[in-house]
Amino acid sequence: MLLYESQKLPRNMICPILKLLIVLLLLNLCFQASGQYMEWCIADEQTPDEDLQRAMEWACGNGADCSKIQLNHPCYLPNTLKDHASYSFNSYYQKFKNKGGSCYFNSAAITTDLDPSHGSCKFEFIP
């Protein structure tokens, strides 16, 4: 394509445009490198307590790190079944999602793109 003198960008605009293009390119590369969105697994609020309890016990007995929901640990509070189940479901999901594990737990859990961490309780994310 042939540009005429009147169509050329002024010199003082070229540098900011190049900087913007470089930033956009880097952001695109970073997103492509991660290859996925950040996603956590939490308890579905509509699940009955008995089902949550059963699913949480299964997660804790099958590889989830449930030590942080114990008394005097960072994720003990709030001391609710829903919060403890959410932590255990996410722990299992993050550990096994790249090996075929899911966030299903007999329909007791759902995925979210909102980080459920709170205070000193940090929900793990593994890309």
Secondary structure, 3 states (H helix, E strand, C coil): CCCCHHHCCCHHHHHHHHHHHHHHHHHHHHHHHHCCCCCEEEECCCCCHHHHHHHHHHHHHCCCCCHHHCCCCCCCCCCCHHHHHHHHHHHHHHHHHHHCCCCCCCCCEEEECCCCCECCECCCCCC
